[in-house]
């Protein structure tokens, strides 16, 4: 399993008239992360700190676990993983945030 440390920021949804100011953390947050070159993987976002919400447009340092990146998948992605790289955070094809890779194991 690939685990990364990353700075993440979630964008405010376009055209949202909701009073919602962020994404609740009491549910499992598992968006897709786009590593480029057609490599899109679902990752579980976990914070070391206790937050009620990830407030839109605020930056957080989190761990992201990718349970599907093992063996052959890791071999395919290993050459594109670079510390400092930027990743799109997606819900299907819609970009909902950005991440900057700080470290990985």
Backbone as CSV, one residue per row, in Angstrom:
resi,resn,N_x,N_y,N_z,CA_x,CA_y,CA_z,C_x,C_y,C_z
1,UNK,0.847,-1.175,0.000,0.000,0.000,0.000,0.893,1.238,0.000
2,UNK,0.557,2.171,-0.875,1.259,3.449,-0.917,0.606,4.389,0.092
3,UNK,1.425,5.066,0.897,0.950,6.088,1.827,1.742,7.355,1.556
4,UNK,1.026,8.457,1.365,1.707,9.726,1.134,1.344,10.718,2.233
5,UNK,2.247,11.670,2.481,1.962,12.866,3.286,1.789,13.969,2.261
6,UNK,0.761,14.755,2.452,0.480,15.792,1.459,-0.175,17.000,2.099
7,UNK,0.059,18.144,1.488,-0.726,19.338,1.784,-1.921,19.281,0.852
8,UNK,-3.118,19.440,1.408,-4.312,19.407,0.570,-5.138,20.664,0.784
9,UNK,-5.881,21.006,-0.246,-6.832,22.102,-0.172,-8.040,21.690,-1.019
10,UNK,-9.229,21.901,-0.471,-10.449,21.607,-1.212,-11.056,22.915,-1.692
11,UNK,-11.486,22.927,-2.951,-12.086,24.114,-3.539,-13.542,24.239,-3.112
12,UNK,-14.009,25.466,-3.023,-15.428,25.725,-2.777,-16.175,25.329,-4.047
13,UNK,-17.234,24.547,-3.907,-17.977,24.129,-5.109,-18.506,25.335,-5.879
14,UNK,-18.349,25.322,-7.185,-18.836,26.416,-8.040,-20.349,26.503,-7.969
15,UNK,-20.851,27.708,-7.855,-22.281,27.930,-7.853,-22.980,27.441,-6.611
16,UNK,-22.211,27.104,-5.573,-22.829,26.596,-4.358,-23.432,27.739,-3.551
17,UNK,-24.706,27.621,-3.266,-25.380,28.612,-2.441,-25.601,28.088,-1.028
18,UNK,-25.024,26.945,-0.757,-25.173,26.305,0.547,-24.404,27.084,1.610
19,UNK,-24.851,26.985,2.827,-24.112,27.596,3.928,-22.974,26.680,4.375
20,UNK,-22.878,25.518,3.741,-21.821,24.570,4.045,-20.462,25.218,3.762
21,UNK,-19.577,25.174,4.737,-18.272,25.814,4.562,-17.131,24.815,4.441
22,UNK,-17.462,23.539,4.314,-16.399,22.558,4.194,-16.915,21.139,4.056
23,UNK,-15.981,20.210,4.129,-16.278,18.790,3.983,-16.145,18.140,5.353
24,UNK,-17.197,17.503,5.821,-17.202,16.875,7.145,-16.192,15.727,7.193
25,UNK,-15.535,15.596,8.331,-14.512,14.565,8.492,-15.032,13.322,9.213
26,UNK,-16.306,13.326,9.629,-16.830,12.167,10.344,-17.246,11.044,9.398
27,UNK,-17.089,11.258,8.104,-17.312,10.206,7.119,-15.975,9.888,6.463
28,UNK,-15.850,8.691,5.927,-14.612,8.331,5.236,-14.515,9.133,3.950
29,UNK,-13.451,9.887,3.832,-13.226,10.727,2.656,-12.282,9.965,1.732
30,UNK,-12.779,9.602,0.556,-12.000,8.779,-0.356,-12.094,9.284,-1.801
31,UNK,-11.549,10.480,-2.059,-11.558,10.985,-3.437,-10.462,10.311,-4.259
32,UNK,-10.466,10.599,-5.537,-9.417,10.104,-6.428,-8.295,11.145,-6.507
33,UNK,-7.079,10.669,-6.640,-5.906,11.529,-6.808,-5.310,11.229,-8.173
34,UNK,-5.103,12.287,-8.965,-4.600,12.146,-10.321,-3.091,12.351,-10.319
35,UNK,-2.361,11.268,-10.577,-0.898,11.307,-10.613,-0.368,11.671,-11.994
36,UNK,-1.249,11.950,-12.925,-0.835,12.257,-14.291,-0.633,10.979,-15.078
37,UNK,-0.397,11.123,-16.365,-0.158,10.001,-17.264,-1.273,8.961,-17.191
38,UNK,-2.506,9.423,-16.953,-3.650,8.518,-16.908,-3.755,7.690,-15.637
39,UNK,-2.974,8.036,-14.622,-2.963,7.268,-13.368,-3.811,7.982,-12.317
40,UNK,-4.977,7.432,-12.041,-5.948,7.992,-11.114,-6.279,6.910,-10.082
41,UNK,-6.022,7.216,-8.796,-6.228,6.230,-7.736,-7.037,6.823,-6.599
42,UNK,-7.903,6.011,-6.030,-8.702,6.404,-4.880,-7.844,6.291,-3.625
43,UNK,-7.890,7.342,-2.776,-7.105,7.342,-1.551,-7.930,7.775,-0.355
44,UNK,-7.658,7.179,0.808,-8.365,7.540,2.037,-7.589,8.646,2.746
45,UNK,-8.238,9.799,2.932,-7.619,10.959,3.562,-7.744,10.817,5.071
46,UNK,-6.608,10.918,5.772,-6.591,10.835,7.230,-5.730,11.958,7.784
47,UNK,-6.261,12.668,8.766,-5.539,13.771,9.387,-4.987,13.338,10.735
48,UNK,-3.813,13.868,11.101,-3.242,13.620,12.429,-3.982,14.429,13.493
49,UNK,-4.601,15.521,13.084,-5.342,16.393,14.002,-6.827,16.087,13.880
50,UNK,-7.555,16.445,14.910,-8.995,16.227,14.890,-9.667,17.499,14.360
51,UNK,-10.262,17.378,13.195,-11.011,18.477,12.587,-12.446,18.023,12.419
52,UNK,-13.384,18.924,12.638,-14.783,18.610,12.362,-15.030,18.646,10.857
53,UNK,-14.342,19.581,10.189,-14.476,19.754,8.739,-13.134,20.159,8.148
54,UNK,-12.966,19.847,6.868,-11.913,20.469,6.083,-12.582,21.699,5.462
55,UNK,-12.251,22.871,5.969,-12.855,24.111,5.494,-12.338,24.410,4.087
56,UNK,-13.265,24.755,3.187,-12.867,25.071,1.807,-11.811,26.167,1.790
57,UNK,-10.852,26.008,0.895,-9.784,26.972,0.637,-8.736,27.047,1.752
58,UNK,-8.827,26.182,2.782,-7.792,26.098,3.818,-6.879,24.918,3.522
59,UNK,-5.612,25.054,3.885,-4.645,23.989,3.634,-4.492,23.110,4.872
60,UNK,-4.394,21.811,4.645,-4.212,20.829,5.716,-3.112,19.863,5.318
61,UNK,-2.352,19.398,6.300,-1.359,18.349,6.057,-1.986,17.049,6.540
62,UNK,-2.039,16.071,5.648,-2.729,14.818,5.918,-1.907,13.640,5.402
63,UNK,-2.325,12.455,5.799,-1.834,11.214,5.200,-2.925,10.711,4.270
64,UNK,-2.516,10.147,3.153,-3.469,9.552,2.226,-3.007,8.128,1.964
65,UNK,-3.890,7.171,2.244,-3.582,5.753,2.037,-4.230,5.285,0.742
66,UNK,-3.425,4.604,-0.072,-3.889,4.058,-1.344,-3.810,2.531,-1.278
67,UNK,-4.848,1.869,-0.765,-4.789,0.419,-0.595,-4.710,-0.359,-1.909
68,UNK,-5.098,0.263,-3.018,-5.051,-0.452,-4.301,-3.699,-0.339,-4.994
69,UNK,-2.777,0.447,-4.433,-1.460,0.582,-5.070,-0.496,-0.385,-4.397
70,UNK,-0.406,-1.561,-4.977,0.509,-2.601,-4.540,1.101,-3.250,-5.772
71,UNK,2.189,-3.928,-5.602,2.820,-4.755,-6.631,2.845,-4.089,-8.000
72,UNK,2.059,-4.606,-8.963,2.100,-4.102,-10.336,1.654,-2.642,-10.429
73,UNK,0.668,-2.267,-9.635,0.208,-0.875,-9.660,1.319,0.048,-9.171
74,UNK,2.054,-0.363,-8.143,3.153,0.458,-7.645,4.254,0.572,-8.693
75,UNK,4.543,-0.525,-9.367,5.555,-0.486,-10.430,5.162,0.509,-11.521
76,UNK,3.875,0.578,-11.841,3.399,1.490,-12.887,3.498,2.951,-12.449
77,UNK,3.315,3.210,-11.180,3.256,4.589,-10.690,4.596,5.092,-10.143
78,UNK,5.482,4.190,-9.794,6.747,4.540,-9.141,7.545,5.588,-9.910
79,UNK,7.570,5.512,-11.204,8.394,6.443,-11.992,7.823,7.864,-12.027
80,UNK,6.533,8.031,-11.742,5.953,9.374,-11.798,5.858,10.042,-10.427
81,UNK,6.048,9.274,-9.343,5.944,9.846,-7.998,7.186,10.674,-7.706
82,UNK,6.974,11.938,-7.389,8.073,12.853,-7.068,7.660,13.719,-5.887
83,UNK,8.531,13.843,-4.906,8.262,14.747,-3.793,8.150,16.158,-4.358
84,UNK,7.123,16.869,-3.938,6.859,18.213,-4.438,5.889,18.257,-5.604
85,UNK,5.523,17.090,-6.137,4.602,17.089,-7.275,3.212,17.511,-6.832
86,UNK,2.473,18.099,-7.756,1.102,18.519,-7.507,0.148,17.479,-8.085
87,UNK,-0.915,17.208,-7.342,-1.918,16.234,-7.753,-3.292,16.894,-7.737
88,UNK,-4.105,16.579,-8.709,-5.502,17.002,-8.657,-6.257,16.019,-7.779
89,UNK,-7.157,16.547,-6.940,-8.064,15.713,-6.165,-9.388,15.752,-6.907
90,UNK,-9.945,14.577,-7.208,-11.106,14.518,-8.076,-12.256,13.716,-7.477
91,UNK,-13.449,14.079,-7.898,-14.656,13.296,-7.678,-15.153,13.000,-9.082
92,UNK,-14.953,11.781,-9.537,-15.160,11.420,-10.934,-14.234,12.305,-11.783
93,UNK,-14.751,13.021,-12.775,-13.881,13.867,-13.606,-13.787,15.294,-13.093
94,UNK,-14.551,15.627,-12.043,-14.569,16.997,-11.509,-13.427,17.194,-10.509
95,UNK,-12.615,18.219,-10.726,-11.507,18.532,-9.817,-12.081,19.274,-8.615
96,UNK,-11.890,18.699,-7.415,-12.453,19.291,-6.199,-11.382,19.870,-5.280
97,UNK,-10.105,19.686,-5.641,-9.034,20.220,-4.809,-7.676,19.931,-5.410
98,UNK,-6.654,20.311,-4.655,-5.264,20.101,-5.061,-4.501,19.506,-3.892
99,UNK,-3.448,18.782,-4.204,-2.563,18.220,-3.181,-1.122,18.414,-3.646
100,UNK,-0.238,18.589,-2.680,1.192,18.650,-2.952,1.842,17.527,-2.145
101,UNK,2.523,16.632,-2.834,3.143,15.476,-2.198,4.374,15.913,-1.405
102,UNK,4.360,15.644,-0.104,5.476,16.011,0.771,6.436,14.848,1.008
103,UNK,5.884,13.629,1.081,6.690,12.431,1.349,5.856,11.204,1.029
104,UNK,6.485,10.047,0.897,5.736,8.819,0.655,6.512,7.593,1.134
105,UNK,5.739,6.544,1.449,6.359,5.261,1.829,5.609,4.143,1.133
